[in-house]
Amino acid sequence: MSLPALVMEYIATGVWQWSFEREVFMPRDWVSLVIGLASCFGGYYYFKWHFDRGAQTFGQHLLRFKVLPSRDHPSFGTRTFVAWLILSWWPFWPWTLFRKRQDYMWDTTSGTKARRVAVS
């Protein structure tokens, strides 16, 4: 997320820094903001596109699993939001992830399930 802002700052100043701090919002900050938001939406729609078509992403293909619907109207947006909510709250996610059941909370709330697939 922060790499576009770092690259834009490098182009503007000619000095590479892994972090910078300014007290004013520069017009060039809009470019890195748009690139960052576009990458978030692009990532979401990449996974949603594959889910809607019943296809595997490249990573799912390598790890040999697939996200499948488990009810009539699954919600990929709910899956993404619940997973983000759980993983961003650090006291809660270890308790959620390390249980001995197959489906995680984001699977059950969204009507999806992740299952292994056979090698083709």
C-alpha positions in Angstrom: 0.0 0.0 0.0 2.7 2.5 0.8 5.1 1.7 -2.1 3.3 4.1 -4.6 3.7 6.9 -2.1 7.4 6.1 -1.5 8.0 6.0 -5.3 6.2 9.3 -5.8 8.2 10.9 -3.1 11.4 9.6 -4.6 10.5 11.0 -8.0 9.7 14.4 -6.5 12.7 14.7 -4.2 15.3 12.4 -5.9 16.1 10.8 -2.5 14.9 7.3 -1.6 13.6 7.0 1.9 11.7 4.1 3.5 9.6 6.6 5.4 8.9 10.3 5.2 6.8 12.8 7.1 5.3 16.1 5.9 3.0 18.5 7.5 1.2 19.5 4.3 -0.7 17.5 1.7 1.0 17.8 -1.7 -0.9 17.6 -5.0 1.2 14.5 -5.9 -0.2 12.7 -2.9 -3.5 12.3 -4.9 -1.7 10.1 -7.4 -0.4 7.7 -4.7 -3.8 7.8 -3.0 -5.6 6.8 -6.2 -3.0 4.1 -7.0 -3.4 2.7 -3.5 -7.2 2.7 -3.6 -7.2 1.2 -7.1 -4.9 -1.6 -5.9 -7.3 -2.4 -3.1 -10.3 -2.5 -5.4 -8.3 -4.4 -8.0 -7.3 -7.1 -5.6 -10.9 -7.5 -4.3 -12.3 -7.8 -7.9 -9.5 -10.2 -8.9 -10.6 -12.6 -6.3 -14.3 -11.9 -6.8 -14.0 -12.5 -10.6 -12.5 -15.9 -10.0 -15.1 -16.8 -7.3 -18.0 -15.8 -9.5 -16.8 -18.0 -12.4 -15.9 -21.0 -10.2 -12.2 -20.7 -11.2 -9.1 -20.8 -9.1 -6.7 -17.9 -8.6 -3.0 -18.5 -9.3 -2.3 -18.9 -5.6 -5.3 -21.3 -5.1 -4.0 -23.3 -8.0 -0.5 -23.6 -6.5 -1.9 -24.5 -3.0 -4.5 -26.8 -4.6 -7.7 -25.4 -3.1 -10.7 -23.6 -4.3 -13.3 -21.3 -2.7 -16.8 -22.8 -3.4 -20.3 -21.6 -2.5 -22.0 -23.4 0.3 -25.5 -21.9 -0.1 -27.6 -20.3 -2.8 -26.5 -16.7 -2.5 -22.9 -16.5 -1.1 -21.5 -13.1 -0.4 -17.8 -12.6 -1.3 -18.0 -9.1 0.1 -19.1 -10.5 3.5 -16.3 -13.0 3.3 -13.7 -10.3 2.7 -15.1 -8.0 5.4 -15.4 -10.6 8.1 -11.9 -11.9 7.3 -10.5 -8.4 7.5 -12.3 -7.7 10.7 -11.0 -10.9 12.4 -7.5 -10.6 11.2 -7.2 -6.9 12.0 -8.2 -7.5 15.7 -5.1 -9.3 17.0 -6.5 -10.6 20.3 -9.3 -12.3 18.5 -7.7 -13.9 15.4 -5.5 -16.6 17.0 -8.5 -17.9 18.9 -10.5 -18.0 15.6 -7.8 -19.5 13.4 -6.4 -22.2 15.5 -9.5 -24.2 16.3 -9.9 -27.7 15.0 -12.8 -27.2 12.6 -12.6 -27.0 8.9 -14.6 -23.8 8.1 -13.5 -20.5 9.5 -15.9 -17.8 10.6 -15.7 -15.9 7.3 -16.7 -19.1 5.5 -19.8 -19.7 7.6 -21.0 -16.1 7.6 -20.6 -15.6 3.9 -21.9 -18.9 2.6 -18.5 -20.1 1.2 -16.1 -22.9 1.9 -12.5 -23.5 0.9 -11.8 -27.1 -0.1 -8.9 -29.0 -1.5 -9.1 -30.0 -5.2 -7.5 -32.9 -7.0 -4.4 -32.3 -9.1 -5.4 -32.0 -12.8 
